[in-house]
Amino acid sequence: MNYEPSDIPPHESWSESERWLWAKLCRGEEADFNKEPEFGLTDTDAGWDPRREVSPAFLRAIALNDPWRGAINSRGVRIVGAWIRHPLLFADTTLDHEVALEFCRFDAPVNLNGLHTLQTLSLSNSVFTAPMDMGKIKTVKSVLLRGAAFGGEILMTGARIGGSLDMKGARFQGTVNMEKISVAGSLLFAGALFEESATLAAARIDGKLNFAGARLCQVDISGAHIEGELRLGRENGLRTSWGKDARLLLNDTFAAAIVDSPDAWPEYIHLDGFTYNSISGDAGGGAIAQREVAWLKWWLRRNRPFSPQPYKQMAQALDKAGLPDKARDIRNAALEETGRFKLSEISVG
């Protein structure tokens, strides 16, 4: 498709780098610093070449202010390898065009709280050394954060994503708060690395929630509703793994299906109130329904304090999978555990 280039001149305050960016965008082209030797190389430890610096004022002008906003054609804003050194503030604003700021470096807080965008937003493979606030963001399409690195806290509380939220291979050094997030597609963390806790409490996900191949600490999914799969296990040669004393909170969570591998679970799992329809999927190591009863008991005993509900739920799922003998064994195990629990109460008393 051919695009009619714009002849809107740059603002007089813009730097040489920003004027170069504007010329590229006016022609409907991707502005890739990495392909231009004149802008130097990146160095993630010492800071990047100053010739790559782009000011937040420039980004706000081309995204929000006429005549520059009106001059952006349907390809939107696509910038690769820029250095943003000062706070980027797009709180409570609306973006009309697709925006992609990829392989960029952000060395100050990014505030997108309440942002409304009608197109895809991509920050894939970018580095964020300060906190990122995407709380209450509302998108019509997907948000792409594949391979991004977050050095500070990331907030997405109450966000409403109209497509998928793709965070495959992302790295999180700070806490991740996605409480009450709503995702119309899938929420993808495959291969991601979490060094601190993450919460998706009371989340609503219409597709799958994928942690396959991720490295996790404490994850709180309590009260969430997942219309697709809750997936843990192996993907692309990686397996889900957990740090020391890790916990997975699934209290009062619903998932249409669990797809996992036997080694994908942490030492502590909170299962009270966790419900699911299917345990027949396989993410390496066979489906849960096909495993030995000993493994099923081992998995259920990881829930503490004891509750009969996880046993009842597992038995129902096994019945649905056409395995009544295993379901009976799990119901008997629940009776045995109930007896032990009551006996321990008497002993303590």
C-alpha positions in Angstrom: 0.0 0.0 0.0 1.3 3.5 -0.9 1.0 6.3 1.5 0.8 10.0 0.7 3.7 11.7 2.5 3.0 14.6 4.8 4.5 18.0 4.4 3.8 19.2 7.9 7.1 20.8 9.1 8.7 19.8 12.4 8.4 22.1 15.5 11.3 24.5 15.8 12.2 23.2 19.2 12.8 19.6 18.0 16.3 18.2 18.0 18.1 16.9 14.9 17.2 13.3 16.0 13.5 14.2 16.4 13.5 16.0 13.0 14.9 12.8 11.4 12.2 10.8 13.2 9.5 13.1 12.0 10.7 12.9 8.4 10.5 9.1 8.6 7.0 9.1 10.2 5.7 11.6 7.6 6.7 9.1 4.9 4.9 6.2 6.7 8.2 4.5 7.5 9.5 2.8 10.6 12.1 5.0 12.3 14.8 2.6 13.4 17.8 4.1 15.1 19.5 0.7 15.1 19.8 0.7 11.3 21.5 4.1 11.2 25.2 4.1 12.1 25.2 7.9 12.7 23.2 7.4 15.9 25.8 5.2 17.6 25.4 2.0 19.5 23.4 1.1 22.6 25.0 0.3 25.9 22.5 -0.8 28.5 25.0 -0.3 31.4 26.5 3.1 30.7 23.6 4.6 29.0 22.9 5.0 25.3 24.4 7.4 22.7 22.8 10.9 23.3 22.0 11.1 19.6 19.3 8.5 20.2 17.5 10.7 22.8 13.9 11.5 22.2 12.0 13.8 24.5 8.6 13.1 26.0 7.4 16.4 24.6 8.1 15.2 21.1 6.2 12.0 21.6 3.3 13.8 23.1 3.2 16.3 20.3 3.1 13.7 17.5 0.6 11.6 19.3 -1.8 14.2 20.7 -1.3 17.6 19.1 -2.3 18.9 15.7 -1.1 19.4 13.1 1.4 16.6 13.8 -1.1 14.1 15.0 -3.3 14.6 11.9 -0.2 14.1 9.7 0.4 10.5 11.0 -0.9 8.1 8.4 -2.6 4.8 9.1 0.7 3.0 9.8 0.9 4.9 13.0 4.0 5.6 15.0 6.8 3.0 14.8 10.1 3.9 16.6 12.9 1.5 17.3 16.0 2.0 19.5 15.1 5.4 21.0 16.3 6.6 24.4 13.7 8.4 26.6 15.5 9.8 29.7 12.7 11.8 31.3 9.3 10.9 32.6 6.8 9.9 30.0 3.3 11.0 30.9 0.3 9.8 28.9 -2.2 9.5 31.7 -5.9 9.9 30.9 -5.2 10.5 27.2 -6.5 8.9 24.0 -4.3 7.6 21.2 -5.9 7.4 17.7 -3.0 5.6 15.9 -1.1 2.4 16.5 2.0 3.1 18.5 5.1 0.9 18.6 8.1 2.0 20.7 10.3 -1.2 20.5 13.8 -1.9 21.6 13.7 1.5 23.4 15.1 2.5 26.7 13.1 4.4 29.3 15.2 5.7 32.2 12.4 7.5 34.1 8.9 6.6 35.2 6.3 5.9 32.5 2.7 6.8 33.4 0.0 5.5 31.1 -2.7 5.3 33.8 -6.1 5.7 32.3 -4.8 5.7 28.7 -7.3 4.8 26.1 -6.0 3.5 22.7 -8.0 2.4 19.7 -5.1 0.5 18.1 -2.4 -2.0 19.1 0.2 -0.7 21.6 3.6 -2.3 21.4 6.5 -1.7 23.8 8.2 -5.0 23.0 11.8 -5.6 23.8 12.1 -2.3 25.5 13.9 -1.6 28.8 12.2 0.2 31.7 14.6 1.1 34.5 11.9 2.9 36.6 8.3 2.1 37.6 5.6 1.6 34.9 2.0 2.6 35.6 -0.5 1.1 33.2 -3.4 1.0 35.7 -6.9 1.4 34.2 -5.5 1.4 30.7 -8.2 0.7 28.2 -7.4 -0.8 24.7 -9.5 -1.9 21.8 -6.8 -4.2 20.5 -3.8 -6.0 22.0 -0.9 -4.8 24.1 2.5 -6.2 23.2 5.3 -6.3 25.8 7.2 -9.3 24.5 10.8 -9.5 25.7 10.5 -6.2 27.7 12.6 -5.7 30.9 11.1 -4.0 33.9 13.6 -2.8 36.6 10.9 -1.3 38.8 7.3 -2.0 39.8 4.7 -2.5 37.1 1.1 -1.6 37.8 -1.8 -2.8 35.6 -4.6 -2.8 38.2 -8.0 -2.5 36.6 -6.7 -2.5 33.1 -9.1 -3.5 30.3 -7.3 -5.1 27.3 -9.5 -5.6 24.2 -7.2 -8.2 22.6 -4.4 -10.2 24.2 -1.7 -9.1 26.6 1.5 -10.6 25.3 4.4 -10.6 27.8 6.3 -13.6 26.6 9.9 -13.6 27.6 9.6 -10.5 29.7 11.7 -9.9 32.8 10.3 -8.4 36.0 12.7 -7.3 38.7 10.0 -5.6 40.7 6.5 -6.6 41.8 3.8 -7.0 39.2 0.3 -5.9 40.2 -2.5 -6.8 37.7 -5.3 -7.1 40.2 -8.8 -6.9 38.6 -7.3 -6.8 35.1 -9.7 -7.8 32.2 -8.3 -9.4 29.1 -10.5 -10.2 26.1 -7.9 -12.5 24.6 -5.1 -14.4 26.3 -2.6 -13.3 29.0 0.8 -14.7 27.9 3.8 -15.0 30.3 5.5 -18.0 28.6 9.2 -17.9 29.2 9.0 -14.8 31.5 11.2 -14.2 34.5 9.7 -12.9 37.8 12.1 -12.0 40.6 9.3 -10.7 42.9 5.7 -11.4 43.5 2.9 -11.1 41.0 -0.8 -10.7 41.6 -3.7 -11.3 39.2 -6.3 -11.5 41.9 -9.9 -11.1 40.7 -8.6 -11.0 37.1 -11.0 -11.8 34.2 -9.3 -13.6 31.2 -11.4 -14.7 28.3 -8.6 -16.7 26.7 -5.7 -18.6 28.3 -3.4 -17.7 31.1 0.0 -19.1 30.1 2.9 -19.4 32.5 4.6 -22.3 30.6 8.4 -22.0 30.7 8.3 -19.0 33.2 10.4 -18.6 36.3 8.1 -17.6 39.2 8.1 -16.6 42.9 4.8 -15.9 44.6 1.8 -15.7 42.3 -1.7 -14.7 43.5 -4.5 -15.6 41.1 -7.2 -15.9 43.8 -10.7 -15.0 42.7 -9.7 -15.0 39.0 -11.9 -16.2 36.2 -10.1 -17.9 33.3 -12.3 -18.9 30.4 -9.5 -20.8 28.7 -6.5 -22.8 30.0 -4.4 -22.2 33.0 -1.2 -23.4 31.5 2.0 -24.3 33.3 4.7 -26.7 32.1 7.0 -26.9 29.1 7.2 -24.6 26.1 10.0 -24.0 23.6 12.5 -26.0 25.6 11.8 -24.2 28.9 9.8 -25.4 31.9 7.8 -23.6 34.6 10.0 -23.3 37.7 9.7 -21.7 41.1 12.0 -20.0 43.5 12.5 -21.0 47.1 9.4 -20.9 49.3 7.3 -20.0 46.3 3.5 -20.1 46.5 0.7 -20.2 44.0 -2.7 -18.9 45.3 -5.7 -20.3 43.5 -8.4 -19.7 46.1 -11.8 -19.3 44.6 -10.3 -19.3 41.1 -12.0 -20.8 38.0 -10.2 -22.1 35.0 -11.9 -24.0 32.1 -8.9 -26.3 31.9 -5.6 -27.1 33.6 -2.7 -27.9 31.2 0.6 -28.7 32.9 3.5 -30.9 33.4 4.1 -32.9 36.6 7.0 -30.7 37.7 5.3 -27.4 37.0 4.0 -26.7 40.6 5.5 -25.0 43.6 5.9 -26.4 47.1 2.8 -24.6 48.4 -0.5 -24.3 46.5 -3.6 -22.8 47.9 -6.5 -24.7 46.2 -9.5 -24.1 48.5 -12.3 -23.0 46.2 -10.4 -23.6 43.0 -12.7 -25.1 40.3 -12.0 -26.3 36.8 -13.8 -28.3 34.1 -11.0 -30.3 32.4 -7.7 -31.9 33.3 -7.1 -33.6 30.0 -4.6 -31.2 28.4 -0.9 -31.9 28.2 2.0 -29.4 28.4 4.8 -32.1 28.8 4.6 -35.2 30.9 1.0 -36.3 30.3 -2.4 -34.9 31.3 -3.3 -34.7 35.0 -6.2 -37.1 34.5 -3.8 -39.9 33.2 -1.4 -39.7 36.1 -1.1 -42.1 39.0 -3.4 -41.6 42.0 -0.2 -41.1 44.1 0.6 -38.0 42.1 -2.9 -36.7 42.5 -2.8 -37.1 46.2 0.7 -35.5 46.4 -0.7 -32.5 44.5 -3.8 -32.2 46.7 -1.8 -32.4 49.9 0.2 -29.3 48.9 -2.9 -27.3 49.8 -2.7 -26.2 53.4 -4.6 -25.9 55.7 -6.5 -29.0 54.7 -9.9 -28.6 53.0 -12.1 -31.3 51.4 -13.1 -29.1 48.6 -10.0 -29.6 46.4 -10.5 -33.4 46.7 -14.2 -33.1 45.7 -13.3 -31.0 42.7 -10.6 -33.4 41.5 -13.0 -36.4 41.9 -15.6 -34.5 39.8 -13.1 -33.8 37.1 -12.0 -37.4 37.0 -15.6 -38.6 36.7 -16.0 -36.2 33.8 -12.9 -37.6 32.2 -14.4 -41.1 32.4 -12.1 -42.3 35.2 -14.5 -43.4 38.0 -12.0 -45.6 39.8 -9.5 -42.8 40.2 -12.4 -40.5 41.4 -13.3 -43.0 44.0 -9.7 -43.2 45.2 -9.6 -39.5 45.6 -12.8 -39.4 47.5 -11.5 -42.0 49.9 -8.3 -40.0 50.3 -10.4 -37.0 51.3 -12.0 -39.1 54.0 -8.6 -40.2 55.3 -7.3 -36.7 55.3 -10.4 -35.5 57.1 -9.9 -38.1 59.8 -6.2 -37.1 60.2 -7.1 -33.4 60.4 -9.8 -34.0 63.1 -7.4 -36.2 65.0 -4.8 -33.5 65.0 -7.3 -31.0 66.3 -8.1 -33.3 69.2 -4.4 -33.8 69.9 -3.7 -30.0 69.9 -6.8 -29.5 72.1 
